[in-house]
Amino acid sequence: MTGSLILLRRHPLAATLTFTLGASLAANAADLGPGEFALVSPGDPVEDWHLGSGARLDVRPGAETGRITGFDGGQVNVEGAKVSSTDRAAISIVDGAVNLTNATVVSTGSIGMALGTLGDDTLTSTAILSGSSVRGATTGVELDSADLHARSSRIHGDRAGVVLKGGTLALHEGTVVSGGVGLEVGTPEFWQKDLSNQVVVQASLIEGLQGSAVVVRDAQVDIRVADGGQLKGANGVLLEVIEGGEASLHVSNSRLEGDIRVEQGASADITLDNAAQLRGQLHNVQQLQIGAQSRWETVADAQVGALDLRQGSVVVQSGSILRAETLQGEGTFWLDHSRLQIDSHASGSFALHLASSGHEPQGPVVGIGSGDATFDLASGPVDAGAFAHELVREGDQWSLRPQVDMRGKARLSNAGETAMAFDSSLEAASQVESRWVVGRLEKLRTNGGSAGLWMHTGTTGFDVDSAVGTRYTQRVGGFALGADTLLDDTWRVGAAVGLSHSAIGLQRGSSATLNSYFSALYAGWGDNSGYYADAALKLNLFDGTLDARAHDGRKVSGNRRQGGYGLTLETGRRLSLDQGWYVQPFVQLSAAIVQGQRSSLSNGLEVESSNQHLNMGALGIKGGRVIVLNNGLELSTHGRIAVMDNLGGTRRVSLNGHELDNRFSSGRTEMALGVSSEVLSGWTISTEVEAARGRNVDQRYGINLGLSHSF
C-alpha cells in the first residue's frame, strides 16, 4: 500500500486518491474491498465510493452517488444515473475501467472525470461513454496514459474540455468536447513517457470557447478528423502546436475552417483526403499533402513547407501570394489575381484555373526556383482585360500573353467582344428604324398620295462578323407610329415616333440588349414625271445592357446610354409601264452620328467609344404591279433589289486603353417582296419580307407589317 501511495502522489490523480487510500474513510463514504461488488439503486443514500483492486460498482438508472475513486482493475458502470462532487473529481480511476450510458457526471469544484494508468504496460485505464454528459469546473476529462471512447456524448470543462497526456481520445456520432480550450495534448506525467497520443473526431466536434480548438504542448499526437468532424476555436485557431510539440493532422470527408499555428521548434504535418476541405492560414507548417477531391483555401498571403498534391487543389485568396518551399505531384491551383511562388524545387504536372478579370494582367502567375514542373491552363484561354490570354513559360516563370487568332490579331476577351458587338449593333438598329420611316414615303406614292395615320411593326435578324473578329447575331424588333399630310400635289410631310429592341447573342453565352427610342420628321416630293425625292431626319436615344460570360462563368455586366441622330435621302424615278407595271430605279444615302461614351463594366474593363460616323449608300431598283380586283379593290405588289455599302465613316473603341477600329464593311445585296391592299374604306394593310447577303453581314430575315388609315 505504501508503494502505491508514493506513486500516486506523483500522478495528477494523487489529489483525488490519496485521501481514499489512507488509513480511514471519511463519513458518508463506502469502501469496496478487492474483488467485491456493489449495486446502487434509486433511493439509496448519496455517498462517495472507493473501489479496491478488482472491485466493481454498478449504479442503476435513477440513482445518484457522490464521487467515485478506484484503482488496480476497479470497474465502474453507470447507467441513467448521476455522479457528482463539489471539491474533487467526480470519477477518478487508475488502472481501471468506466462505462457511462445515459449518465451525468459533474464536479463543481474540480475535474469531471480523471483516468490514469500506472507503469504496467499490460494495463490501460479505459472509459466508454454513450449518450452521457461529463462536466468539470476545471477540466471535463483528464486522461493520463488512458483511453476514452465516446458516442453521442458531451464533455465540457471551463478551462479545457479534455486534457490528453498519453492515450487515445475517440469521439464518434455527434460527441461534443468544449472548454476554454477544446483539447489540450501533453506528455504522460507518470511512467509511460513514450506513450503517444491518438485523437479521432468522427462526425463530432472539439471546440475552444475562449481559445484554440486543440493545443499540443511538448507532445506527439496523431489527429484524425473524419465524416464531417469539426475543430473550432474562438480565436480562429483549430490547431496550435507549441513547446516542441509534434502534430499530424489527417482530415477526411470533412470541412475545417481556421488557422493552424506551429511555434518555432515545433512541427506539424497536414493531410487532406477523401473530399476534405481546409480554409485558413498555415503558420510554419512543414508539410501539406492534399489528396483527390480535397482542397485547401488560403485567406491571405500564405506559406507552407513541402506541398504535395495528389489530385488535390489549392484555392489561393484573391490578390495574394502562396509560397511553398517545394512542390510535387499532380493537382490544380485556383488563382484569382494571385500568384504561386515555389522557392526551391518543383516537379509534377499542374493545372491552373485563373479567374477572369477586366484588368490587364500584371507580372508572372507562377515562379519556381528549379525543377521540371509543368503548368497549363485548365480551361483554355483566360479573359484578362481586353484580350483572351494563353499561358507561356519564360525561364522559370509562367505569364499570360494575348492569344492570337488565325488572322494574326489578338483575340478579345468575352467581355471585350460583348462591348464591341454592342457598339456595332447601333448601326443595324438605326438602319432598320430609318427604313420604317422612309418606307412610309414609298407607300404614300404608291397609294396615290393618301396621307393619314400609320403604324409599322417588324422584326429583322442579322448575322454579323465584325472587324475585330467578333461574331454575333442581332434580332431587331419594334414599331413606329406616325402621321402625315399633303401640303400640295407634290409635297408630303409627317412625323413619327417609335421603339426598337435588339437582342444580341454571342458565343459562350454572352449577350446584350439595346433599346432604341426615336423620333423622326420626314418629307417627300414627287411630280407627274415620276421623279421623287424623300428625306427623313431621325433622333435616337440608345439604352443598352451588356451581359457577358467570362471563360470561368463569371457574369460581367454593364450599361451604355448614347444619343444619336441621322439623315436619310433617297431619290429616283418611278416609270409606269403597261398593264399596271412599274419600275423605279433609286439611289439612297444615309449618314448618322452616334455620340461616344466612356463606362466601366462590372469586372473593371474600361470601355470608351468615340463618336461614330456611319455613312451608307445604296443603289437599287424597285418594281411591281398594281392589280385591280373584280370587286374593285387594288392589290399592289412590289419587289426590290439593291446593293448597299459603307461610304467611309469612323468607329473606334478603346478597351483599357487599347484602341481598336470597329469599322467593317456592312455591304450586302438585299432583296425584298411585298404586297399591300386597301381592305376597308380608308384602311390599308401591307406586308413585306426581305433578306440580304454580304461579306460581313447577312440579313437572315426581315418581316414587316404595316397598317394605315387615310383621311
C-alpha positions, 0 to 999 in steps of 0.5 A, a space after each residue: 500500500 505504501 508503494 502505491 501511495 508514493 506513486 500516486 502522489 506523483 500522478 495528477 490523480 494523487 489529489 483525488 486518491 490519496 485521501 481514499 487510500 489512507 488509513 480511514 474513510 471519511 463519513 458518508 463514504 463506502 469502501 469496496 474491498 478487492 474483488 467485491 461488488 456493489 449495486 446502487 439503486 434509486 433511493 439509496 443514500 448519496 455517498 462517495 465510493 472507493 473501489 479496491 483492486 478488482 472491485 466493481 460498482 454498478 449504479 442503476 438508472 435513477 440513482 445518484 452517488 457522490 464521487 467515485 475513486 478506484 484503482 488496480 482493475 476497479 470497474 465502474 458502470 453507470 447507467 441513467 444515473 448521476 455522479 457528482 462532487 463539489 471539491 474533487 473529481 467526480 470519477 477518478 480511476 487508475 488502472 481501471 475501467 468506466 462505462 457511462 450510458 445515459 449518465 451525468 457526471 459533474 464536479 463543481 469544484 474540480 475535474 469531471 472525470 480523471 483516468 490514469 494508468 500506472 507503469 504496467 504496460 499490460 494495463 490501460 485505464 479505459 472509459 466508454 461513454 454513450 449518450 452521457 454528459 461529463 462536466 468539470 469546473 476545471 477540466 471535463 476529462 483528464 486522461 493520463 496514459 488512458 483511453 476514452 471512447 465516446 458516442 453521442 456524448 458531451 464533455 465540457 470543462 471551463 478551462 479545457 474540455 479534455 486534457 490528453 497526456 498519453 492515450 487515445 481520445 475517440 469521439 464518434 456520432 455527434 460527441 461534443 468536447 468544449 472548454 476554454 480550450 477544446 483539447 489540450 495534448 501533453 506528455 504522460 506525467 507518470 511512467 509511460 513517457 513514450 506513450 503517444 497520443 491518438 485523437 479521432 473526431 468522427 462526425 463530432 466536434 472539439 471546440 475552444 470557447 475562449 481559445 484554440 480548438 486543440 493545443 499540443 504542448 511538448 507532445 506527439 499526437 496523431 489527429 484524425 478528423 473524419 465524416 464531417 468532424 469539426 475543430 473550432 476555436 474562438 480565436 480562429 485557431 483549430 490547431 496550435 502546436 507549441 513547446 516542441 510539440 509534434 502534430 499530424 493532422 489527417 482530415 477526411 470527408 470533412 470541412 475545417 475552417 481556421 488557422 493552424 499555428 506551429 511555434 518555432 521548434 515545433 512541427 506539424 504535418 497536414 493531410 487532406 483526403 477523401 473530399 476534405 476541405 481546409 480554409 485558413 492560414 498555415 503558420 510554419 507548417 512543414 508539410 501539406 499533402 492534399 489528396 483527390 477531391 480535397 482542397 485547401 483555401 488560403 485567406 491571405 498571403 500564405 506559406 507552407 513547407 513541402 506541398 504535395 498534391 495528389 489530385 488535390 487543389 489549392 484555392 489561393 485568396 484573391 490578390 495574394 501570394 502562396 509560397 511553398 518551399 517545394 512542390 510535387 505531384 499532380 493537382 490544380 491551383 485556383 488563382 484569382 489575381 494571385 500568384 504561386 511562388 515555389 522557392 526551391 524545387 518543383 516537379 509534377 504536372 499542374 493545372 491552373 484555373 485563373 479567374 477572369 478579370 477586366 484588368 490587364 494582367 500584371 507580372 508572372 502567375 507562377 515562379 519556381 526556383 528549379 525543377 521540371 514542373 509543368 503548368 497549363 491552363 485548365 480551361 483554355 484561354 483566360 479573359 484578362 482585360 481586353 484580350 483572351 490570354 494563353 499561358 507561356 513559360 519564360 525561364 522559370 516563370 509562367 505569364 499570360 500573353 494575348 492569344 492570337 487568332 488565325 488572322 494574326 490579331 489578338 483575340 478579345 476577351 468575352 467581355 471585350 467582344 460583348 462591348 464591341 458587338 454592342 457598339 456595332 449593333 447601333 448601326 443595324 438598329 438605326 438602319 432598320 428604324 430609318 427604313 420604317 420611316 422612309 418606307 412610309 414615303 414609298 407607300 404614300 406614292 404608291 397609294 396615290 398620295 393618301 396621307 393619314 395615320 400609320 403604324 409599322 411593326 417588324 422584326 429583322 435578324 442579322 448575322 454579323 462578323 465584325 472587324 475585330 473578329 467578333 461574331 454575333 447575331 442581332 434580332 431587331 424588333 419594334 414599331 413606329 407610329 406616325 402621321 402625315 399630310 399633303 401640303 400640295 400635289 407634290 409635297 408630303 410631310 409627317 412625323 413619327 415616333 417609335 421603339 426598337 429592341 435588339 437582342 444580341 447573342 454571342 458565343 459562350 453565352 454572352 449577350 446584350 440588349 439595346 433599346 432604341 427610342 426615336 423620333 423622326 420628321 420626314 418629307 417627300 416630293 414627287 411630280 407627274 414625271 415620276 421623279 421623287 425625292 424623300 428625306 427623313 431626319 431621325 433622333 435616337 436615344 440608345 439604352 443598352 445592357 451588356 451581359 457577358 460570360 467570362 471563360 470561368 462563368 463569371 457574369 460581367 455586366 454593364 450599361 451604355 446610354 448614347 444619343 444619336 441622330 441621322 439623315 436619310 435621302 433617297 431619290 429616283 424615278 418611278 416609270 409606269 409601264 403597261 398593264 399596271 407595271 412599274 419600275 423605279 430605279 433609286 439611289 439612297 444615302 444615309 449618314 448618322 452620328 452616334 455620340 461616344 461614351 466612356 463606362 466601366 463594366 462590372 469586372 473593371 474593363 474600361 470601355 470608351 467609344 468615340 463618336 461614330 460616323 456611319 455613312 451608307 449608300 445604296 443603289 437599287 431598283 424597285 418594281 411591281 404591279 398594281 392589280 385591280 380586283 373584280 370587286 374593285 379593290 387594288 392589290 399592289 405588289 412590289 419587289 426590290 433589289 439593291 446593293 448597299 455599302 459603307 461610304 467611309 465613316 469612323 468607329 473606334 473603341 478603346 478597351 483599357 486603353 487599347 484602341 481598336 477600329 470597329 469599322 467593317 464593311 456592312 455591304 450586302 445585296 438585299 432583296 425584298 417582296 411585298 404586297 399591300 391592299 386597301 381592305 376597308 374604306 380608308 384602311 390599308 394593310 401591307 406586308 413585306 419580307 426581305 433578306 440580304 447577303 454580304 461579306 460581313 453581314 447577312 440579313 437572315 430575315 426581315 418581316 414587316 407589317 404595316 397598317 394605315 388609315 387615310 383621311 
